[in-house]
Amino acid sequence: MSMQVRDLIKAVRGCKTQQKIREVITRESALIRNSFRKEDKINRPRNIYKLIYIHMLGFPSEFGQLECLKLIASPSYIGKRIGYLGLSILVKENQEVLFMSTNIIRNDLSSEDRYIVGLALAALGNIGSSEMLRDLAPEIEKLMESESSYLKKKATLVAIRTIRLVPESVDRFIGKVRTLIGEKNHGVVLTGLQLVLSIVKTEPETIVKFRKLVPGLVRMLKSLINSGYSSEYDFRGTADPFLQYNILRLLRYLGEGSKKSSKLMADILTQVGTSGGITKNVEIAILYEAVLTILSIESDSKLRVTAINTLSRFLSGRHNNSKYVALNTLLKAVNTEPKSLKRHRKVIVECLKDQDISIRRRALDLVFGIMDKQNVESLTQELLDCLPKAENEFRYDITAKICTAIEKFPPNDKWQIDTLIKVLTIGGQYIRDDVSSMMTSVIGRNPDLQYYTSKKLFNILLNDRYRNQTFLQVSSWVIGEYGDILMQKSEKDGELITTTQALDLFQILLESSRTTDGTKYYILTALIKFSTRIEGHDELIKKIIKPYREHVNVELQQRACEFFLLFDYSEIRDPILDRMPVFVEKEIELEIEEEISENNNKGMNYNLQENTHTIQNQINNIQNIQNIPNVQNTQNTEMNELLMLNTDTKKTQTQNKQDSLNFLKEIFNGSSSSNTNNMNNMNNNMNNNMNNNMNNNMNNNGGQDLGLDLGLGLGLGLGLGMNNQSQRQNQNKMQMQKQQNQNQTINQNKNQNQNQRQVQNQSQNKSQNQNQNQNQSKVQNQPIIVYEKNGMKIEMNFKVGNIRGAPAVMSIIKTTNSSPLLISNYLLQVAVPKTLKAQLSQPSGQNIPPNGNGSINQQLQIIKMVNQKTQLAILLRINYVINGQKIVENKEVSNIPIIF
Amino acid sequence: MIKFILIVNKLGQTRLAQYYTTGLSINKRVALENEITRRCLSRKDKECSFLEFRDLKVIYRRYASLFFLVGVDEEENELGILEFIHCLVETLDRYFENVCELDLMFNIDKAYMILDEMALNGNIIETNKKNIIAPLHIIDQVSKKLK
């Protein structure tokens, strides 16, 4: 005989080990199974009860599933109750057995005892499968109209489940909403609101219909807020908070995207948002829901500011829970409400010091979210302050954010370096891997900072040798690379930094047991660089390197051996260890360039395939093929800029339109060219292309005209801005072409005529409207000869772009020598107006062989520091030696047609 | 929407579990309960009552020796759920007169009934304690008569 439920629970509680529990359960399960086999009706409820308990402990209970069915079919309420409980817990995952219960449930739904109906509804609401719900939908619908609110609310929740599992049944329930919401019973209204929510989520089109509910909902909310104490649904002084926040949530769905509805609810939202206290959880819950609604619907800016202020109040409160939800919500609002958010900087920063890691982590995200160029310095400082106290895991997050901030909003390079050093020293080993590469690239491109940085790092190292490895690696690299600058300048400044001191330091670090092998690689490399940077210390360096030729680490050993041998080959040693070239950041334009050529090819193919209708077209195609490669070769970069202009329109256009556009870009390239020969070609090309595209357009679809016109207007407009002559030529050519077309293509000629006229008009209008500055800045790309003397020629080409978010001009300076004499000791210096900042890369050499047999290339980056339009002007100082004669010359380059 | 409601004791043993989602095998369920409970129990008093678990938000609250955990989806109001937990506890308290772990263990059917009166299909249905308990009192009266 199996035991009582009570005894089973006691037995399990008495077990000391999991093994014992298993034994008890196995024994009991066997007894229960026996009892089921014997069809023991009396003990059935008790057995199911025990199975529920066994199931909760995580043991198998499947054998009881069919018994649950027998129980719910039994006439007694007690039996049914346990049966339904078993059904919703034990049979939940077994669809087949569940489906078998459909008919029993149907019977119970029509029972006269409302508690039996309630049981059936509860089971259906929790576990009903889509088949069951589809079958029983009529019964549910009927029960939603029942007189008893007890059944009504349960039936409504079953309806919600039905809508979720059988979305097509939604129409059945839409009509019920109004009466449900109009009820007095809070439970029914609450479920009614949830029904609307689930309908709206399943069928978003119904939102429009439900917007009519808004005034009623607003009234309901108002009466709840103003009613004050109501004994029935009072939660610590707040009337039915669940109803309140469900109304607010529904309003959110209804207000989204509708100005009218949003306006209707603005008043009540303001009232909720400003009146509630923030001491009790209930009040905060409602406020929070109201804030979410305000931020989602089409509220005016004043209301939105109120919402953000409310959240800020949460942040300064005592409750961690409200801080958590406030930070989460603010994170979502970062993009939409950046201004009002930034006003609460202080409170947000304060959350960085909270005791709860999940709050700190969110605060960190938020701090990073509100960061911009203006506040980056102070906010980064705040983050740095938190760093020493943070847990290791969190430290990694902080340093990662600081590094991203350094990359994204650097006010200046010196700050960037200072902050990086701080992160390196405080952050310890919890640093993103690319910090070191970021550091080296910043120093590399700033000759002014090389001394500053190396001195700073050297002094830190001197005072505290056992810093973290990343710091040691970065500092040994910097000191090695810029050792000569460090020594020379520190001597001038009267600083007490000597080469022997540095070498001693390296030696101590190498010998220290705290230095990892990985760091030792860096130190060895720094040492060998020292040997080329500073003369006269070879022996000492050799002495330091020597023992590492027998080091146990193979990599270290190899380096030491190689470096040691390098001393014997001084002619290759110097070039090998030459200063690192400046690291140039990858530009986005490269990708665009690829894209454009791809599109061009597509365009060409397209024309080839589609336009074989008329002879005119065929001729055009041939010309296209002949002309386009020229354009691509000579003016590749121009296309970039054009594409950049067009990127916005590009996205929305179809492939066909894209092709038209791209063709026009090529044409434009031609018309901006100063080469007349080329220009004629281009003009031909332009007309041909235009005809092609037009024919295409007309052949395919008249609706695409817009894309074509746009493209033409843009291309022509830019061309006109550059060169009036070419405009006139274009027009002449176009008219000529038009006449030809009229003669040749009879069918299409009317349309074409119209189209061409349209295009002409548009292009003229656009060219007038176009801002001239824009034209100039985006277009110029032909190399300019800035200097030509003694057979030496310096050419510069310019390209407008962005460097780290700031507008910039990139230029490649190419120096050639056509004289019969060698030019040596070539050095170019660059100066720009104060509003700009120039960075010149190392030249690719110092000597230029005679007779045009070589050239020197240098890259120049000019970054705009001030936000105003600036005419680009450059002053060059050219130093070189030719024929044994030293020449120094200044040359002003002011004819660059770039304003940016 | 509520995805599950769990009541566990200090040792992490489940005392009541109600899932409003399907597709959870018994092994998965045990693993999930173990993991959530472990994470909840390891949290300090000063930390907030929410944790993120897979794609769910778990809201928990401790009452004496019992932990009440509710898993909800993204949209649900965390603070509202805290209030719901409180309401559940108060209701259990009223019915069992100072509810404790043993009350739940020996009257699991009643506990489930109370829960079913309060929430169904992951939606909150009734929060008035009197209304919730009314059907239970009727059952108790009927059972007494039968005895």
Interface residues (C-beta under 8 A of the other chain):
Chain A: V5 R6 I9 R13 Y49 I52 Y53 H55 M56 L57 G58 P60 Y77 I78 R81 I82 L85 I89 K92 E93 Y115 G118 L121 A122 G125 N126 I127 Y150 K153 K154 L157 V158 I160 R161 H186 G187 L190 T191 Q194 E232 Y233 F235 D240 P241 F242 Y245 R249 N281 V282 I284 A285 Y288 E289 N320 N321 S322 K323 Y324 V325 Q355 D356 I357 S358 I359
Chain B: T14 R15 L16 A17 Q18 Y19 Y20 T22 G23 L24 S25 I26 R29 V30 E33 K44 K46 E47 C48 S49 F50 L51 E52 E75 N77 E78 L79 G80 L82 E83 F84 H86 C87 M105 F106 I108 D109 Y112 M113 D116 L120 N121 N123 I124 I125 E126 T127 N128 K130 N131 P135 I138 I139 V142 S143 L146
